[in-house]
């Protein structure tokens, strides 16, 4: 019994049509190759279409980018032309700002010496004469004078003067009078010399505090703050 008969349970089949594939294998092979070639041609066409689409898209994108670049260059040229047109104004504004900055730096250390000295001379009283005066103050962009020594007050300027008196000098009286002045920081009696003719030369050093600064060119913000403080104080009163 054959394998087919065993698989069909030993039953015999009658009336079947005998079949046989008489086509040569080369024909089936050619058909498969033809189908494969058509698939490859279609795939190649799709790839070519995609490549062409990519090239066209790249060209369009490059053209748009070139157009945007040309527009940006045009705007830049306009801005440069406008800047050149107002270059002198820009330079003047820069110079003005530099002048204002330098003026503020100088104003921070400026002392009006004549105005600062007058109250101290008035406190000397009659019978005293000043034979020489030397001024020393802080300089812009330079280290400050600092404190003259231990137990001394901060200073922004120093006045050294020689007071000639015909009577026995009483410098402590001068210092007590100077202590009432707003600009006074501290003072020292450096030397007392007896001259011929019974006159005395007294070398005095007076240190001035920050109240002696002129503040002529104070920033506007500081003035506004001072004004607001004054208003609040008046309201409180």
N, CA, C and O of each residue as an XYZ file, in Angstrom:
948
protein
N       0.864     -1.189      0.000
C       0.000      0.000      0.000
C       0.898      1.235      0.000
O       1.886      1.326      0.728
N       0.503      2.183     -0.857
C       1.317      3.406     -0.966
C       1.048      4.326      0.214
O       0.121      4.109      0.994
N       1.895      5.382      0.331
C       1.738      6.367      1.416
C       0.436      7.122      1.283
O      -0.203      7.436      2.287
N       0.024      7.424      0.042
C      -1.232      8.144     -0.161
C      -2.406      7.317      0.304
O      -3.340      7.830      0.921
N      -2.351      6.024      0.002
C      -3.436      5.150      0.432
C      -3.479      5.063      1.937
O      -4.559      4.998      2.525
N      -2.308      5.060      2.577
C      -2.291      5.018      4.027
C      -2.867      6.290      4.615
O      -3.601      6.239      5.601
N      -2.535      7.462      4.007
C      -3.043      8.722      4.534
C      -4.532      8.854      4.341
O      -5.192      9.530      5.131
N      -5.085      8.232      3.318
C      -6.523      8.320      3.062
C      -7.276      7.162      3.701
O      -8.439      6.913      3.386
N      -6.621      6.484      4.571
C      -7.283      5.401      5.296
C      -7.500      4.152      4.463
O      -8.356      3.328      4.785
N      -6.728      4.008      3.391
C      -6.839      2.812      2.567
C      -7.970      2.854      1.572
O      -8.225      1.864      0.887
N      -8.703      4.050      1.467
C      -9.827      4.133      0.533
C      -9.316      4.379     -0.866
O      -8.344      5.110     -1.057
N      -9.950      3.787     -1.830
C      -9.596      3.961     -3.227
C     -10.445      5.053     -3.831
O     -11.651      5.103     -3.588
N      -9.834      5.942     -4.624
C     -10.535      7.060     -5.247
C     -10.654      6.757     -6.728
O      -9.672      6.451     -7.404
N     -11.888      6.851     -7.215
C     -12.151      6.565     -8.627
C     -12.641      7.835     -9.305
O     -13.189      8.713     -8.640
N     -12.459      7.948    -10.583
C     -12.941      9.078    -11.375
C     -12.018     10.269    -11.367
O     -12.392     11.302    -11.923
N     -10.845     10.206    -10.780
C      -9.919     11.334    -10.764
C      -9.298     11.576    -12.124
O      -9.081     10.641    -12.895
N      -9.012     12.848    -12.417
C      -8.403     13.213    -13.696
C      -6.899     13.243    -13.504
O      -6.390     13.984    -12.663
N      -6.231     12.489    -14.233
C      -4.762     12.507    -14.096
C      -4.182     13.840    -14.591
O      -4.580     14.344    -15.642
N      -3.258     14.393    -13.840
C      -2.647     15.676    -14.179
C      -1.138     15.529    -14.206
O      -0.538     14.744    -13.472
N      -0.550     16.334    -15.100
C       0.911     16.335    -15.217
C       1.351     17.705    -15.700
O       0.754     18.242    -16.633
N       2.371     18.283    -15.098
C       2.907     19.600    -15.482
C       3.964     19.377    -16.536
O       5.092     18.975    -16.251
N       3.562     19.653    -17.771
C       4.455     19.410    -18.892
C       5.235     20.660    -19.303
O       6.045     20.604    -20.228
N       4.985     21.846    -18.589
C       5.686     23.087    -18.954
C       7.130     22.997    -18.487
O       7.407     22.569    -17.366
N       8.034     23.399    -19.345
C       9.447     23.343    -18.949
C       9.723     24.301    -17.777
O       9.084     25.349    -17.689
N      10.626     23.978    -16.911
C      10.950     24.866    -15.769
C      11.464     26.227    -16.210
O      11.324     27.203    -15.473
N      12.057     26.312    -17.396
C      12.595     27.587    -17.852
C      11.495     28.625    -18.043
O      11.720     29.816    -17.828
N      10.302     28.178    -18.447
C       9.197     29.114    -18.672
C       8.758     29.733    -17.345
O       8.580     30.947    -17.245
N       8.585     28.890    -16.334
C       8.203     29.413    -15.010
C       9.278     30.334    -14.459
O       8.975     31.342    -13.821
N      10.544     29.983    -14.710
C      11.639     30.827    -14.240
C      11.603     32.194    -14.910
O      11.833     33.223    -14.274
N      11.297     32.181    -16.260
C      11.227     33.459    -16.974
C      10.071     34.310    -16.457
O      10.193     35.531    -16.363
N       8.955     33.674    -16.122
C       7.815     34.426    -15.593
C       8.181     35.081    -14.250
O       7.876     36.249    -14.006
N       8.835     34.301    -13.400
C       9.231     34.877    -12.115
C      10.219     36.027    -12.301
O      10.134     37.049    -11.620
N      11.162     35.844    -13.239
C      12.129     36.915    -13.486
C      11.452     38.147    -14.063
O      11.825     39.273    -13.734
N      10.451     37.941    -14.927
C       9.723     39.071    -15.501
C       8.984     39.849    -14.405
O       8.981     41.080    -14.383
N       8.359     39.089    -13.498
C       7.670     39.754    -12.380
C       8.658     40.520    -11.508
O       8.379     41.631    -11.058
N       9.820     39.905    -11.276
C      10.838     40.572    -10.454
C      11.350     41.836    -11.142
O      11.574     42.855    -10.489
N      11.536     41.765    -12.477
C      12.012     42.942    -13.203
C      10.994     44.072    -13.144
O      11.357     45.234    -12.965
N       9.713     43.727    -13.296
C       8.697     44.777    -13.205
C       8.693     45.432    -11.817
O       8.537     46.646    -11.690
N       8.868     44.606    -10.787
C       8.918     45.170     -9.427
C      10.130     46.085     -9.252
O      10.035     47.158     -8.656
N      11.284     45.633     -9.790
C      12.492     46.456     -9.686
C      12.344     47.759    -10.460
O      12.789     48.815    -10.010
N      11.705     47.670    -11.649
C      11.511     48.889    -12.445
C      10.596     49.867    -11.707
O      10.849     51.071    -11.674
N       9.520     49.322    -11.110
C       8.605     50.197    -10.364
C       9.310     50.823     -9.164
O       9.137     52.008     -8.879
N      10.111     50.009     -8.461
C      10.839     50.539     -7.309
C      11.859     51.589     -7.735
O      12.026     52.613     -7.073
N      12.543     51.319     -8.857
C      13.516     52.296     -9.358
C      12.826     53.600     -9.747
O      13.331     54.691     -9.480
N      11.655     53.467    -10.388
C      10.909     54.677    -10.739
C      10.498     55.472     -9.514
O      10.542     56.702     -9.508
N      10.091     54.738     -8.457
C       9.720     55.424     -7.220
C      10.918     56.147     -6.604
O      10.796     57.282     -6.142
N      12.082     55.478     -6.602
C      13.290     56.101     -6.060
C      13.667     57.338     -6.863
O      14.021     58.373     -6.298
N      13.587     57.220     -8.204
C      13.912     58.373     -9.053
C      12.951     59.524     -8.776
O      13.362     60.683     -8.713
N      11.653     59.196     -8.608
C      10.674     60.248     -8.321
C      10.971     60.930     -6.989
O      10.875     62.151     -6.861
N      11.339     60.102     -5.986
C      11.669     60.684     -4.681
C      12.895     61.579     -4.783
O      12.923     62.666     -4.206
N      13.918     61.120     -5.521
C      15.139     61.922     -5.673
C      14.837     63.231     -6.387
O      15.303     64.296     -5.981
N      14.048     63.139     -7.462
C      13.699     64.364     -8.197
C      12.908     65.316     -7.304
O      13.134     66.526     -7.314
N      11.966     64.747     -6.524
C      11.206     65.594     -5.600
C      12.106     66.258     -4.569
O      11.928     67.432     -4.245
N      13.089     65.494     -4.047
C      14.019     66.080     -3.086
C      14.853     67.188     -3.694
O      15.083     68.222     -3.066
N      15.314     66.967     -4.938
C      16.111     67.994     -5.609
C      15.289     69.258     -5.831
O      15.761     70.371     -5.602
N      14.043     69.064     -6.285
C      13.175     70.230     -6.512
C      12.902     70.965     -5.201
O      12.943     72.195     -5.150
N      12.621     70.192     -4.130
C      12.361     70.829     -2.837
C      13.597     71.578     -2.340
O      13.482     72.684     -1.813
N      14.779     70.979     -2.508
C      16.014     71.650     -2.096
C      16.235     72.931     -2.885
O      16.643     73.951     -2.330
N      15.961     72.868     -4.182
C      16.115     74.064     -5.015
C      15.165     75.169     -4.563
O      15.557     76.331     -4.456
N      13.905     74.794     -4.298
C      12.934     75.792     -3.848
C      13.330     76.375     -2.488
O      13.212     77.580     -2.264
N      13.803     75.505     -1.581
C      14.227     75.987     -0.260
C      15.433     76.920     -0.380
O      15.502     77.953      0.285
N      16.388     76.535     -1.248
C      17.562     77.388     -1.445
C      17.167     78.728     -2.055
O      17.710     79.770     -1.686
N      16.218     78.698     -2.990
C      15.767     79.952     -3.600
C      15.091     80.849     -2.559
O      15.314     82.060     -2.532
N      14.252     80.233     -1.693
C      13.593     81.020     -0.645
C      14.615     81.579      0.341
O      14.506     82.729      0.767
N      15.623     80.754      0.710
C      16.660     81.231      1.628
C      17.467     82.365      1.004
O      17.813     83.332      1.682
N      17.763     82.248     -0.273
C      18.490     83.309     -0.969
C      17.678     84.601     -1.000
O      18.225     85.696     -0.865
N      16.383     84.457     -1.178
C      15.522     85.637     -1.182
C      15.487     86.293      0.195
O      15.552     87.517      0.313
N      15.383     85.455      1.247
C      15.395     86.012      2.601
C      16.733     86.683      2.903
O      16.776     87.742      3.529
N      17.828     86.057      2.452
C      19.146     86.640      2.676
C      19.277     87.986      1.969
O      19.834     88.934      2.521
N      18.762     88.061      0.749
C      18.811     89.330      0.022
C      18.005     90.401      0.749
O      18.417     91.560      0.801
N      16.854     90.018      1.312
C      16.040     90.979      2.051
C      16.759     91.452      3.312
O      16.730     92.637      3.643
N      17.411     90.511      4.018
C      18.158     90.889      5.220
C      19.327     91.809      4.866
O      19.618     92.755      5.598
N      19.991     91.534      3.755
C      21.083     92.410      3.327
C      20.569     93.808      2.996
O      21.218     94.809      3.301
N      19.402     93.862      2.371
C      18.828     95.167      2.046
C      18.519     95.958      3.321
O      18.792     97.156      3.402
N      17.944     95.268      4.318
C      17.638     95.941      5.590
C      18.928     96.384      6.284
O      18.997     97.476      6.848
N      19.956     95.514      6.234
C      21.238     95.871      6.852
C      21.852     97.089      6.181
O      22.380     97.975      6.853
N      21.783     97.131      4.860
C      22.319     98.292      4.140
C      21.565     99.565      4.517
O      22.167    100.629      4.661
N      20.250     99.452      4.678
C      19.475    100.621      5.092
C      19.877    101.087      6.489
O      20.011    102.285      6.740
N      20.070    100.123      7.400
C      20.474    100.487      8.760
C      21.854    101.138      8.774
O      22.081    102.110      9.493
N      22.777    100.593      7.970
C      24.112    101.189      7.906
C      24.055    102.600      7.332
O      24.752    103.501      7.800
N      23.218    102.781      6.312
C      23.087    104.119      5.737
C      22.511    105.095      6.755
O      22.957    106.238      6.851
N      21.512    104.636      7.516
C      20.930    105.501      8.550
C      21.947    105.803      9.641
O      22.025    106.927     10.136
N      22.730    104.783     10.014
C      23.747    104.990     11.045
C      24.803    105.982     10.584
O      25.238    106.836     11.357
N      25.216    105.873      9.329
C      26.191    106.829      8.805
C      25.606    108.234      8.746
O      26.314    109.223      8.936
N      24.310    108.306      8.481
C      23.665    109.617      8.407
C      23.686    110.322      9.754
O      23.844    111.540      9.829
N      23.522    109.528     10.835
C      23.489    110.110     12.180
C      24.758    109.785     12.968
O      24.739    109.798     14.199
N      25.850    109.497     12.275
C      27.101    109.158     12.965
C      27.597    110.320     13.817
O      28.102    110.113     14.920
N      27.456    111.529     13.313
C      27.924    112.696     14.070
C      27.114    112.873     15.348
O      27.655    113.212     16.400
N      25.799    112.636     15.238
C      24.951    112.750     16.428
C      25.348    111.704     17.466
O      25.413    111.991     18.661
N      25.614    110.483     16.991
C      26.028    109.418     17.911
C      27.334    109.767     18.605
O      27.492    109.530     19.803
N      28.270    110.332     17.846
C      29.553    110.715     18.440
C      29.368    111.826     19.470
O      29.987    111.805     20.534
N      28.515    112.790     19.147
C      28.273    113.893     20.086
C      27.631    113.372     21.366
O      27.988    113.799     22.464
N      26.684    112.450     21.222
C      26.045    111.880     22.409
C      27.050    111.112     23.254
O      27.022    111.187     24.483
N      27.950    110.363     22.589
C      28.979    109.651     23.338
C      29.909    110.597     24.072
O      30.256    110.367     25.230
N      30.318    111.681     23.381
C      31.192    112.664     24.035
C      30.475    113.344     25.200
O      31.070    113.604     26.246
N      29.189    113.627     25.003
C      28.423    114.272     26.077
C      28.310    113.359     27.292
O      28.430    113.809     28.431
N      28.077    112.069     27.037
C      27.985    111.128     28.152
C      29.314    111.019     28.882
O      29.348    110.911     30.108
N      30.414    111.049     28.126
C      31.737    111.006     28.757
C      31.964    112.237     29.627
O      32.493    112.140     30.734
N      31.558    113.392     29.114
C      31.724    114.634     29.885
C      30.889    114.591     31.158
O      31.350    114.989     32.228
N      29.649    114.099     31.034
C      28.777    114.027     32.212
C      29.367    113.079     33.256
O      29.338    113.366     34.452
N      29.905    111.944     32.791
C      30.503    110.985     33.725
C      31.714    111.580     34.430
O      31.864    111.442     35.644
N      32.581    112.247     33.660
C      33.756    112.876     34.268
C      33.349    113.987     35.232
O      33.951    114.154     36.292
N      32.324    114.744     34.851
C      31.869    115.822     35.727
C      31.347    115.269     37.050
O      31.607    115.834     38.112
N      30.609    114.161     36.979
C      30.106    113.558     38.210
C      31.249    113.026     39.073
O      31.223    113.153     40.297
N      32.257    112.425     38.423
C      33.396    111.921     39.189
C      34.142    113.061     39.880
O      34.554    112.929     41.033
N      34.314    114.179     39.177
C      34.993    115.320     39.789
C      34.134    115.956     40.879
O      34.647    116.416     41.899
N      32.814    115.975     40.650
C      31.929    116.592     41.642
C      31.901    115.803     42.940
O      31.636    116.362     44.005
N      32.174    114.503     42.857
C      32.163    113.688     44.069
C      33.275    114.074     45.039
O      33.188    113.765     46.227
N      34.318    114.743     44.552
C      35.435    115.125     45.426
C      35.666    116.635     45.422
O      36.661    117.112     45.969
N      34.756    117.385     44.810
C      34.962    118.827     44.682
C      34.633    119.544     45.996
O      33.603    119.288     46.620
N      35.517    120.431     46.391
C      35.316    121.294     47.558
C      35.504    122.737     47.097
O      36.531    123.076     46.509
N      34.527    123.572     47.362
C      34.667    124.999     47.071
C      35.454    125.617     48.228
O      34.900    125.940     49.279
N      36.750    125.770     48.005
C      37.654    126.094     49.105
C      37.337    127.435     49.759
O      37.396    127.555     50.983
N      37.006    128.430     48.966
C      36.716    129.748     49.555
C      35.508    129.674     50.481
O      35.529    130.208     51.590
N      34.449    129.004     50.012
C      33.250    128.875     50.842
C      33.517    128.015     52.071
O      32.976    128.271     53.147
N      34.363    126.986     51.903
C      34.656    126.109     53.035
C      35.533    126.793     54.077
O      35.408    126.519     55.270
N      36.422    127.684     53.631
C      37.374    128.307     54.550
C      36.777    129.483     55.326
O      37.172    129.731     56.465
N      35.843    130.199     54.730
C      35.320    131.424     55.351
C      34.811    131.214     56.779
O      35.161    132.018     57.643
N      34.010    130.189     57.087
C      33.526    130.043     58.472
C      34.657    129.822     59.478
O      34.560    130.261     60.624
N      35.714    129.155     59.064
C      36.830    128.895     59.977
C      37.633    130.174     60.237
O      38.116    130.396     61.348
N      37.771    131.001     59.215
C      38.461    132.272     59.414
C      37.640    133.197     60.307
O      38.186    133.917     61.142
N      36.317    133.168     60.120
C      35.460    134.024     60.938
C      35.525    133.626     62.408
O      35.382    134.474     63.289
N      35.742    132.327     62.679
C      35.791    131.862     64.064
C      37.090    132.248     64.767
O      37.173    132.146     65.991
N      38.101    132.686     64.025
C      39.366    133.065     64.656
C      39.230    134.339     65.484
O      39.944    134.522     66.470
N      38.323    135.207     65.086
C      38.149    136.452     65.824
C      39.151    137.510     65.400
O      40.007    137.264     64.550
N      39.040    138.686     65.993
C      39.939    139.794     65.661
C      41.294    139.586     66.327
O      41.413    138.843     67.301
N      42.298    140.245     65.795
C      43.642    140.133     66.346
C      44.412    138.943     65.834
O      45.554    138.733     66.243
N      43.822    138.150     64.944
C      44.492    136.988     64.360
C      44.516    137.146     62.844
O      43.532    137.564     62.235
N      45.632    136.812     62.257
C      45.787    136.918     60.807
C      46.336    135.605     60.274
O      47.160    134.950     60.913
N      45.865    135.238     59.100
C      46.325    134.001     58.449
C      47.384    134.387     57.432
O      47.117    135.136     56.492
N      48.581    133.871     57.627
C      49.692    134.219     56.738
C      49.835    133.258     55.565
O      50.371    133.641     54.525
N      49.375    132.031     55.704
C      49.454    131.073     54.592
C      48.398    129.994     54.782
O      48.026    129.644     55.902
N      47.924    129.476     53.643
C      46.901    128.424     53.655
C      47.270    127.386     52.598
O      47.662    127.727     51.482
N      47.139    126.130     52.966
C      47.384    125.026     52.032
C      46.160    124.118     52.033
O      45.626    123.774     53.087
N      45.727    123.736     50.837
C      44.543    122.895     50.693
C      44.947    121.523     50.149
O      45.843    121.410     49.312
N      44.279    120.500     50.634
C      44.497    119.131     50.153
C      43.154    118.409     50.170
O      42.471    118.375     51.194
N      42.783    117.836     49.036
C      41.501    117.137     48.951
C      41.621    115.839     48.185
O      42.647    115.554     47.568
N      40.549    115.050     48.236
C      40.512    113.806     47.469
C      40.561    114.117     45.977
O      40.083    115.155     45.521
N      41.148    113.195     45.239
C      41.231    113.323     43.792
C      40.400    112.221     43.141
O      40.310    111.106     43.654
N      39.794    112.555     42.002
C      38.996    111.565     41.278
C      39.881    110.409     40.827
O      41.010    110.610     40.379
N      39.351    109.199     40.952
C      40.048    107.973     40.544
C      41.358    107.774     41.297
O      42.258    107.097     40.799
N      41.475    108.352     42.486
C      42.656    108.182     43.321
C      42.212    107.728     44.712
O      41.070    107.966     45.104
N      43.108    107.074     45.462
C      42.736    106.673     46.827
C      42.362    107.884     47.671
O      42.950    108.957     47.531
N      41.383    107.704     48.546
C      40.922    108.804     49.390
C      41.944    109.109     50.485
O      42.844    108.317     50.764
N      41.778    110.273     51.088
C      42.702    110.680     52.147
C      42.610    109.756     53.358
O      43.612    109.492     54.022
N      41.420    109.273     53.637
C      41.258    108.383     54.773
C      41.301    109.131     56.095
O      41.165    110.354     56.140
N      41.490    108.381     57.161
C      41.525    108.953     58.504
C      42.954    109.367     58.840
O      43.907    108.644     58.551
N      43.089    110.544     59.456
C      44.423    111.088     59.734
C      45.180    110.278     60.785
O      46.411    110.285     60.788
N      44.484    109.591     61.662
C      45.161    108.824     62.703
C      44.163    108.201     63.651
O      42.956    108.297     63.429
N      44.645    107.562     64.707
C      43.746    106.938     65.677
C      42.823    107.973     66.324
O      43.219    109.106     66.595
N      41.592    107.550     66.559
C      40.586    108.389     67.219
C      40.280    109.649     66.423
O      39.828    110.647     66.984
N      40.525    109.606     65.118
C      40.214    110.745     64.257
C      38.989    110.412     63.411
O      38.608    109.249     63.284
N      38.385    111.433     62.841
C      37.170    111.270     62.051
C      37.518    111.127     60.559
O      38.565    111.601     60.118
N      36.643    110.478     59.792
C      36.869    110.410     58.339
C      36.896    111.812     57.737
O      36.189    112.709     58.197
N      37.707    111.986     56.720
C      37.872    113.299     56.108
C      37.846    113.177     54.590
O      38.153    112.128     54.025
N      37.471    114.276     53.950
C      37.509    114.355     52.489
C      38.438    115.466     52.025
O      38.795    115.525     50.848
N      38.832    116.345     52.939
C      39.723    117.452     52.590
C      40.437    117.924     53.849
O      39.992    117.687     54.972
N      41.568    118.604     53.621
C      42.382    119.112     54.728
C      42.819    120.537     54.414
O      43.241    120.846     53.299
N      42.707    121.396     55.421
C      43.184    122.776     55.310
C      44.298    122.961     56.341
O      44.088    122.770     57.539
N      45.463    123.329     55.865
C      46.587    123.645     56.761
C      46.859    125.140     56.646
O      47.047    125.663     55.548
N      46.880    125.820     57.782
C      47.104    127.266     57.737
C      47.962    127.705     58.919
O      48.012    127.064     59.969
N      48.624    128.813     58.696
C      49.468    129.419     59.723
C      48.761    130.679     60.205
O      48.543    131.616     59.438
N      48.407    130.686     61.489
C      47.702    131.816     62.089
C      48.711    132.620     62.914
O      49.371    132.083     63.804
N      48.817    133.891     62.608
C      49.716    134.787     63.342
C      48.884    135.635     64.296
O      47.932    136.301     63.890
N      49.259    135.597     65.564
C      48.525    136.342     66.582
C      49.504    137.139     67.432
O      50.616    136.691     67.712
N      49.075    138.316     67.832
C      49.938    139.177     68.659
C      49.806    138.857     70.137
O      50.618    139.308     70.945
N      48.801    138.093     70.494
C      48.593    137.719     71.883
C      48.954    136.253     72.080
O      49.239    135.532     71.124
N      48.936    135.838     73.310
C      49.190    134.426     73.590
C      48.094    133.595     72.928
O      46.914    133.805     73.210
N      48.457    132.661     72.060
C      47.436    131.929     71.297
C      46.571    131.052     72.194
O      47.031    130.478     73.181
N      45.322    130.975     71.817
C      44.367    130.115     72.525
C      43.672    129.227     71.487
O      42.492    129.426     71.201
N      44.381    128.261     70.929
C      43.820    127.453     69.835
C      42.637    126.598     70.257
O      41.793    126.269     69.424
N      42.555    126.228     71.540
C      41.413    125.422     71.961
C      40.095    126.182     71.803
O      39.041    125.581     71.592
N      40.170    127.523     71.908
C      38.968    128.332     71.696
C      38.541    128.245     70.231
O      37.352    128.153     69.924
N      39.520    128.274     69.340
C      39.192    128.153     67.919
C      38.544    126.799     67.627
O      37.549    126.712     66.907
N      39.131    125.743     68.204
C      38.619    124.396     67.922
C      37.194    124.242     68.439
O      36.362    123.614     67.783
N      36.904    124.809     69.609
C      35.536    124.725     70.135
C      34.558    125.435     69.209
O      33.435    124.972     69.007
N      34.986    126.553     68.652
C      34.110    127.259     67.709
C      33.964    126.472     66.405
O      32.880    126.430     65.823
N      35.045    125.854     65.952
C      34.985    125.080     64.711
C      34.120    123.833     64.856
O      33.511    123.384     63.885
N      34.063    123.280     66.049
C      33.261    122.074     66.255
C      31.777    122.315     65.991
O      31.026    121.364     65.773
N      31.354    123.560     66.009
C      29.952    123.878     65.748
C      29.636    123.919     64.251
O      28.469    124.003     63.868
N      30.660    123.859     63.411
C      30.458    123.928     61.963
C      30.136    122.540     61.413
O      30.674    121.534     61.877
N      29.251    122.501     60.416
C      28.821    121.217     59.845
C      29.945    120.498     59.113
O      29.970    119.268     59.069
N      30.867    121.250     58.543
C      31.920    120.632     57.734
C      33.109    120.166     58.559
O      34.036    119.572     58.009
N      33.108    120.415     59.850
C      34.271    120.114     60.691
C      34.320    118.624     61.020
O      33.339    118.043     61.484
N      35.488    118.014     60.768
C      35.721    116.624     61.171
C      36.583    116.587     62.428
O      36.156    116.067     63.458
N      37.780    117.130     62.350
C      38.649    117.267     63.516
C      39.754    118.257     63.166
O      39.851    118.707     62.025
N      40.575    118.590     64.139
C      41.661    119.549     63.915
C      42.811    119.217     64.857
O      42.645    118.538     65.870
N      43.971    119.715     64.487
C      45.155    119.508     65.327
C      46.015    120.769     65.290
O      46.108    121.451     64.269
N      46.640    121.062     66.432
C      47.593    122.169     66.527
C      48.982    121.558     66.349
O      49.489    120.875     67.238
N      49.579    121.808     65.209
C      50.831    121.138     64.867
C      52.057    121.820     65.484
O      53.009    121.152     65.887
N      52.023    123.140     65.552
C      53.221    123.825     66.068
C      52.857    125.250     66.474
O      52.037    125.906     65.832
N      53.482    125.711     67.551
C      53.347    127.103     67.997
C      54.758    127.688     68.087
O      55.617    127.156     68.789
N      54.982    128.783     67.371
C      56.318    129.389     67.306
C      56.239    130.844     67.770
O      55.359    131.597     67.355
N      57.184    131.221     68.641
C      57.281    132.607     69.105
C      58.196    133.369     68.156
O      59.356    132.999     67.969
N      57.673    134.429     67.562
C      58.448    135.242     66.628
C      59.056    136.447     67.348
O      58.744    136.731     68.504
N      59.919    137.130     66.638
C      60.459    138.387     67.160
C      59.344    139.429     67.195
O      58.527    139.498     66.278
N      59.313    140.203     68.206
C      58.250    141.191     68.354
C      57.074    140.660     69.130
O      56.003    141.266     69.120
N      57.251    139.522     69.813
C      56.227    138.941     70.703
C      54.980    138.473     69.964
O      53.901    138.442     70.556
N      55.090    138.111     68.701
C      53.964    137.517     67.968
C      54.160    136.002     67.892
O      55.268    135.492     68.056
N      53.083    135.316     67.646
C      53.120    133.856     67.599
C      52.596    133.370     66.238
O      51.668    133.935     65.660
N      53.229    132.312     65.764
C      52.736    131.608     64.574
C      52.214    130.246     65.020
O      52.942    129.450     65.612
N      50.953    129.997     64.729
C      50.319    128.733     65.109
C      49.974    127.974     63.818
O      49.210    128.458     62.983
N      50.549    126.787     63.678
C      50.261    125.940     62.514
C      49.094    125.025     62.875
O      49.187    124.212     63.794
N      47.999    125.171     62.138
C      46.766    124.438     62.427
C      46.397    123.586     61.209
O      46.501    124.034     60.067
N      45.969    122.364     61.473
C      45.454    121.476     60.415
C      43.996    121.174     60.714
O      43.661    120.663     61.783
N      43.135    121.496     59.761
C      41.695    121.275     59.906
C      41.268    120.227     58.874
O      41.532    120.375     57.681
N      40.620    119.188     59.339
C      40.081    118.153     58.449
C      38.584    118.376     58.262
O      37.853    118.615     59.223
N      38.143    118.292     57.011
C      36.737    118.522     56.673
C      36.056    117.195     56.360
O      36.665    116.288     55.793
N      34.792    117.098     56.736
C      34.032    115.879     56.458
C      33.282    116.006     55.126
O      33.489    116.962     54.380
N      32.419    115.043     54.841
C      31.731    114.999     53.543
C      30.777    116.163     53.329
O      30.379    116.428     52.195
N      30.403    116.865     54.395
C      29.525    118.024     54.233
C      30.209    119.148     53.466
O      29.544    120.049     52.955
N      31.525    119.099     53.387
C      32.254    120.152     52.674
C      32.200    119.974     51.162
O      32.554    120.896     50.427
N      31.768    118.822     50.686
C      31.691    118.594     49.242
C      30.595    119.469     48.638
O      29.529    119.647     49.226
N      30.875    120.005     47.466
C      29.938    120.950     46.853
C      28.669    120.270     46.352
O      27.581    120.837     46.455
N      28.796    119.059     45.809
C      27.642    118.322     45.260
C      26.900    119.156     44.217
O      25.671    119.119     44.141
N      27.653    119.907     43.416
C      27.000    120.755     42.417
C      26.377    119.947     41.289
O      25.376    120.362     40.703
N      26.955    118.809     40.986
C      26.468    118.002     39.871
C      26.020    116.643     40.369
O      26.353    115.617     39.776
N      25.271    116.634     41.447
C      24.767    115.372     41.991
C      23.778    114.757     41.009
O      23.065    115.493     40.328
N      23.713    113.423     40.915
C      22.746    112.781     40.017
C      21.326    113.202     40.344
O      20.998    113.505     41.491
N      20.475    113.215     39.297
C      19.096    113.644     39.484
C      18.355    112.737     40.455
O      17.484    113.193     41.196
N      18.702    111.447     40.454
C      18.039    110.520     41.365
C      18.281    110.880     42.811
O      17.387    110.758     43.648
N      19.521    111.336     43.113
C      19.833    111.717     44.485
C      19.049    112.951     44.890
O      18.565    113.039     46.018
N      18.919    113.932     43.949
C      18.139    115.124     44.253
C      16.685    114.780     44.502
O      16.056    115.312     45.417
N      16.148    113.872     43.667
C      14.751    113.482     43.848
C      14.549    112.790     45.184
O      13.547    113.001     45.866
N      15.544    111.940     45.553
C      15.438    111.246     46.834
C      15.484    112.232     47.984
O      14.731    112.104     48.950
N      16.389    113.240     47.881
C      16.463    114.242     48.934
C      15.160    115.017     49.042
O      14.688    115.314     50.140
N      14.575    115.347     47.871
C      13.322    116.081     47.892
C      12.205    115.277     48.512
O      11.384    115.810     49.259
N      12.171    113.969     48.196
C      11.121    113.134     48.772
C      11.304    112.995     50.270
O      10.320    112.977     51.011
N      12.572    112.895     50.744
C      12.816    112.798     52.174
C      12.365    114.064     52.883
O      11.763    114.017     53.955
N      12.676    115.217     52.249
C      12.271    116.472     52.860
C      10.766    116.587     52.944
O      10.230    117.094     53.929
N      10.075    116.113     51.905
C       8.618    116.180     51.913
C       8.037    115.315     53.010
O       7.096    115.707     53.700
N       8.623    114.105     53.168
C       8.109    113.210     54.198
C       8.334    113.782     55.584
O       7.490    113.641     56.469
N       9.513    114.447     55.774
C       9.772    115.035     57.076
C       8.787    116.156     57.377
O       8.307    116.288     58.503
N       8.483    116.979     56.339
C       7.524    118.055     56.552
C       6.150    117.493     56.877
O       5.432    118.022     57.726
N       5.786    116.388     56.174
C       4.489    115.790     56.457
C       4.426    115.265     57.878
O       3.406    115.383     58.557
N       5.571    114.662     58.332
C       5.582    114.141     59.691
C       5.423    115.262     60.705
O       4.758    115.116     61.731
N       6.074    116.417     60.376
C       5.928    117.534     61.296
C       4.502    118.075     61.282
O       4.195    119.025     62.002
